[in-house]
Amino acid sequence: MALTPSNNKSREEKMAERQAAQDDVLMREIDDAVRQDEYARLAKTYGRPLLVLLVVGLIAFAGYLFWDSQREGKMEEQSEALVGALDQLDAGNLDSAAQQAAALAANSEGGAWASARLIEAGVAMEQGKNADAVKIFAEVAGNEDAPAALRDLARIREVAANYDNMKPDDVIAKLKPMAVPGNAYFGSAGELVAMAYLEKGDRKQAGTLFGEIAKSDDVPETLQSRARQMAGLLGIDAVEDVDELLEQQGAGTGIPAGQGSE
C-alpha cells in the first residue's frame, strides 16, 4: 500500500516562510516610502514649473479659440460687405459700389481684399477710367497674399483692359502660362494670346491656339464659336463632328434620318 505524502512542515521551515513573508512586506513598504519620497522631491522641484506650463498652455488654447471665433466673425462681416458692394454694382449704383468696396479693401487682406479691389476696377472701367482700372488689376495680380485664382483673373483683366497699348510679345509673356488646355482661364487667356500671335503675323500659332479653344468643352459656347470661325479663317479645321455642330446651331444636314450616301 502506497504511503500518502506528509504535508507537515518542520518548525524551522514554517519560521523561514514567515520571515520571508515579513521581509517581502517590509521591502514593499520601503519601496513605497522611497517612491513617495521621490514623488515629493519631483513635485517640489518641478511641480511649480509644470503647473505654470499647464496654465500657460490652457491660456494659449483659450486665446486660439477666441482668435478663431473672432476670425470667423470677421470673415462673415467681410462677406456681407462684399455682397453689399456687388448688390450696389448690379443695381447700377457705381459710386456706392466703389465706396463700399474701397472700405472693405482698406480693412481686409487676402481674398476679401482682392475681391474688393476687383470690384473697384470693374467700376472704374464702367466709368471709363481705363487707366485706373488697369492699375488696380495690376496691383491685385502682383499681390502674393491674394489667392492664385484671383491673381490670374486680375492679370487677364489687366491685359484685356490695356490690350491696345501693349506689344504682342508683352501680351504673350503675361498670359501664355494660362493659355493652355486645362487651365481655368484657358479660353479667355488663349483668345488674347492667339490675337497677339495674329498681330505678330504668326498665323500658324494663332490658328492652332484658336483651334484648341474651339475644341475645348471647358470654354463658353460663344467663345468656342468665335474661335472656330477664327481657326477656319486661318486654315485650321476645328470641327470634329459636323453633324453635331449643325445640330447645336439649329440646322439639319438636309438628309432624312436613316438615309445616307450609298
C-alpha positions as CSV (number, residue, x, y, z in Angstrom):
1,M,0.0,0.0,0.0
2,A,1.4,3.4,-1.0
3,L,2.1,6.0,1.6
4,T,0.3,9.4,1.5
5,P,2.9,12.2,1.3
6,S,3.0,14.1,4.5
7,N,2.1,17.9,4.4
8,N,3.5,18.5,7.8
9,K,6.4,21.0,7.8
10,S,9.0,21.3,10.3
11,R,9.1,24.3,12.7
12,E,12.2,25.7,11.1
13,E,10.5,25.7,7.6
14,K,7.5,27.5,8.9
15,M,9.6,30.1,10.6
16,A,11.6,30.6,7.4
17,E,8.4,31.1,5.4
18,R,7.0,33.6,7.9
19,Q,10.3,35.5,7.9
20,A,10.3,35.6,4.1
21,A,6.7,37.0,4.0
22,Q,7.6,39.6,6.6
23,D,10.7,40.6,4.6
24,D,8.6,40.9,1.5
25,V,6.1,43.2,3.3
26,L,8.9,45.3,4.7
27,M,10.6,45.6,1.2
28,R,7.3,46.8,-0.2
29,E,6.8,49.4,2.5
30,I,10.4,50.6,2.0
31,D,9.8,50.7,-1.8
32,D,6.6,52.7,-1.3
33,A,8.2,55.1,1.0
34,V,11.1,55.7,-1.3
35,R,8.7,56.1,-4.2
36,Q,6.6,58.6,-2.3
37,D,9.7,60.5,-1.2
38,E,10.8,60.6,-4.9
39,Y,7.4,61.9,-6.0
40,A,7.6,64.5,-3.3
41,R,11.0,65.6,-4.4
42,L,9.9,65.8,-8.0
43,A,6.8,67.7,-7.1
44,K,8.9,70.1,-5.1
45,T,11.4,70.5,-7.8
46,Y,9.3,70.5,-10.9
47,G,5.7,70.9,-9.7
48,R,5.5,74.7,-9.9
49,P,7.1,74.9,-13.4
50,L,4.8,72.2,-14.7
51,L,1.8,73.9,-13.2
52,V,2.8,77.2,-14.8
53,L,3.3,75.4,-18.1
54,L,-0.1,73.8,-17.9
55,V,-1.7,77.2,-17.1
56,V,0.1,78.9,-20.0
57,G,-1.0,76.1,-22.3
58,L,-4.6,76.5,-21.3
59,I,-4.4,80.3,-21.7
60,A,-2.9,79.8,-25.2
61,F,-5.6,77.4,-26.2
62,A,-8.3,79.7,-24.9
63,G,-6.6,82.5,-26.9
64,Y,-6.6,80.4,-30.0
65,L,-10.3,79.7,-29.6
66,F,-11.1,83.4,-29.1
67,W,-9.0,84.3,-32.2
68,D,-10.7,81.7,-34.3
69,S,-14.1,82.9,-33.3
70,Q,-13.1,86.5,-34.0
71,R,-11.7,85.5,-37.4
72,E,-14.9,83.7,-38.4
73,G,-16.9,86.7,-37.3
74,K,-14.6,89.0,-39.3
75,M,-15.0,86.7,-42.4
76,E,-18.8,86.9,-42.1
77,E,-18.6,90.7,-41.9
78,Q,-16.3,90.8,-44.9
79,S,-18.6,88.5,-46.9
80,E,-21.6,90.7,-46.1
81,A,-19.7,93.8,-47.1
82,L,-18.7,92.2,-50.4
83,V,-22.2,91.1,-51.2
84,G,-23.4,94.6,-50.4
85,A,-20.9,96.1,-52.9
86,L,-21.9,93.6,-55.5
87,D,-25.6,94.4,-55.0
88,Q,-24.9,98.1,-55.5
89,L,-23.0,97.2,-58.7
90,D,-25.8,95.1,-60.0
91,A,-28.2,97.9,-59.3
92,G,-26.1,100.3,-61.3
93,N,-25.1,102.4,-58.2
94,L,-21.5,102.6,-59.3
95,D,-20.3,105.3,-56.8
96,S,-21.9,103.4,-53.9
97,A,-20.4,100.1,-55.0
98,A,-16.9,101.7,-55.3
99,Q,-17.2,103.3,-51.9
100,Q,-18.2,100.0,-50.2
101,A,-15.5,98.1,-52.0
102,A,-12.9,100.6,-51.0
103,A,-13.9,100.5,-47.4
104,L,-13.7,96.7,-47.4
105,A,-10.3,96.7,-49.2
106,A,-8.9,99.2,-46.6
107,N,-9.9,96.8,-43.7
108,S,-9.1,93.4,-45.2
109,E,-6.5,91.2,-46.8
110,G,-6.1,88.1,-48.9
111,G,-9.2,87.0,-50.8
112,A,-11.6,89.7,-49.4
113,W,-9.1,92.5,-50.3
114,A,-8.6,91.1,-53.8
115,S,-12.3,90.7,-54.5
116,A,-13.0,94.3,-53.2
117,R,-10.2,95.7,-55.4
118,L,-11.6,93.8,-58.5
119,I,-15.0,95.4,-57.9
120,E,-13.3,98.8,-57.7
121,A,-11.5,98.1,-61.0
122,G,-14.8,97.0,-62.6
123,V,-16.5,100.2,-61.5
124,A,-13.6,102.2,-62.9
125,M,-14.0,100.5,-66.3
126,E,-17.7,101.2,-66.3
127,Q,-17.0,104.8,-65.6
128,G,-14.5,105.0,-68.5
129,K,-11.4,105.3,-66.2
130,N,-9.4,102.7,-68.0
131,A,-6.0,103.7,-66.7
132,D,-7.3,103.5,-63.1
133,A,-8.7,100.0,-63.7
134,V,-5.5,98.8,-65.3
135,K,-3.5,100.0,-62.3
136,I,-5.8,98.2,-59.8
137,F,-5.8,95.0,-61.9
138,A,-2.0,95.0,-61.9
139,E,-1.9,95.6,-58.2
140,V,-4.1,92.6,-57.5
141,A,-2.2,90.4,-60.0
142,G,1.1,91.2,-58.2
143,N,-0.1,90.7,-54.7
144,E,1.3,87.3,-53.4
145,D,-1.2,87.3,-50.5
146,A,-4.2,87.2,-52.8
147,P,-5.5,83.8,-53.9
148,A,-3.9,82.5,-57.1
149,A,-7.2,82.3,-58.9
150,L,-8.0,85.9,-58.3
151,R,-4.4,87.0,-59.3
152,D,-4.8,85.1,-62.6
153,L,-8.2,86.7,-63.2
154,A,-6.8,90.2,-62.4
155,R,-3.9,89.5,-64.9
156,I,-6.3,88.6,-67.7
157,R,-8.5,91.7,-67.0
158,E,-5.4,93.9,-66.9
159,V,-4.3,92.7,-70.3
160,A,-7.8,92.9,-71.8
161,A,-8.2,96.5,-70.5
162,N,-4.8,97.6,-71.7
163,Y,-4.5,95.4,-74.8
164,D,-4.4,98.3,-77.4
165,N,-1.5,99.8,-75.5
166,M,0.6,96.6,-75.3
167,K,3.0,95.0,-77.6
168,P,2.0,91.5,-78.8
169,D,5.1,90.0,-77.1
170,D,4.1,91.5,-73.8
171,V,0.6,90.1,-74.1
172,I,2.0,86.6,-74.8
173,A,4.5,86.8,-72.0
174,K,1.9,87.7,-69.4
175,L,-0.8,85.3,-70.5
176,K,0.9,82.3,-72.2
177,P,1.2,80.3,-68.9
178,M,-2.6,80.4,-68.6
179,A,-3.3,79.8,-72.3
180,V,-3.1,76.1,-72.1
181,P,-5.9,73.5,-72.2
182,G,-6.9,72.5,-68.7
183,N,-6.3,75.9,-67.1
184,A,-9.4,77.5,-65.6
185,Y,-8.8,80.6,-67.7
186,F,-7.7,78.9,-70.9
187,G,-10.5,80.3,-73.0
188,S,-10.0,84.0,-72.1
189,A,-6.3,83.9,-71.9
190,G,-6.0,81.8,-75.0
191,E,-8.1,84.1,-77.1
192,L,-5.9,87.1,-76.2
193,V,-2.7,85.3,-76.8
194,A,-4.0,84.0,-80.2
195,M,-4.9,87.6,-81.2
196,A,-1.4,88.7,-80.2
197,Y,0.1,85.9,-82.3
198,L,-2.0,87.1,-85.2
199,E,-0.8,90.7,-84.8
200,K,2.7,89.4,-84.9
201,G,2.0,87.7,-88.2
202,D,2.3,84.2,-86.7
203,R,-0.8,82.8,-88.4
204,K,0.1,79.2,-87.6
205,Q,0.4,79.7,-83.8
206,A,-2.7,81.8,-83.8
207,G,-4.7,79.2,-85.8
208,T,-3.5,76.3,-83.7
209,L,-4.5,78.1,-80.5
210,F,-7.9,79.1,-81.8
211,G,-8.4,75.5,-82.9
212,E,-7.6,74.2,-79.4
213,I,-10.1,76.7,-77.9
214,A,-12.8,75.7,-80.4
215,K,-12.4,72.0,-79.4
216,S,-12.4,72.6,-75.7
217,D,-15.5,71.7,-73.8
218,D,-14.4,73.9,-70.8
219,V,-15.0,77.2,-72.5
220,P,-18.3,79.0,-73.2
221,E,-20.1,78.2,-76.4
222,T,-19.9,81.7,-77.7
223,L,-16.1,81.7,-77.3
224,Q,-15.9,78.3,-78.9
225,S,-17.9,79.6,-81.9
226,R,-15.7,82.7,-82.2
227,A,-12.6,80.6,-82.0
228,R,-13.9,78.1,-84.6
229,Q,-14.5,80.9,-87.1
230,M,-11.0,82.4,-86.5
231,A,-9.4,79.0,-86.8
232,G,-11.3,78.4,-90.1
233,L,-10.1,81.8,-91.5
234,L,-6.6,80.8,-90.6
235,G,-6.8,77.4,-92.4
236,I,-7.3,75.3,-89.3
237,D,-10.2,72.8,-89.3
238,A,-11.5,73.0,-85.7
239,V,-14.7,71.0,-86.4
240,E,-14.6,67.4,-85.1
241,D,-18.2,66.4,-85.7
242,V,-20.1,68.3,-88.5
243,D,-23.5,66.8,-87.7
244,E,-23.2,67.7,-84.1
245,L,-22.1,71.2,-84.9
246,L,-25.1,71.7,-87.2
247,E,-27.4,70.3,-84.6
248,Q,-26.0,72.7,-82.0
249,Q,-26.6,75.6,-84.4
250,G,-30.1,74.5,-85.1
251,A,-29.5,73.3,-88.6
252,G,-30.0,69.9,-90.2
253,T,-27.9,68.0,-92.6
254,G,-30.6,68.0,-95.3
255,I,-30.6,64.2,-95.3
256,P,-33.6,62.4,-93.9
257,A,-32.9,60.3,-90.9
258,G,-31.7,56.8,-91.8
259,Q,-30.7,57.8,-95.3
260,G,-27.1,58.3,-96.1
261,S,-24.9,58.1,-99.1
262,E,-24.5,54.7,-100.6
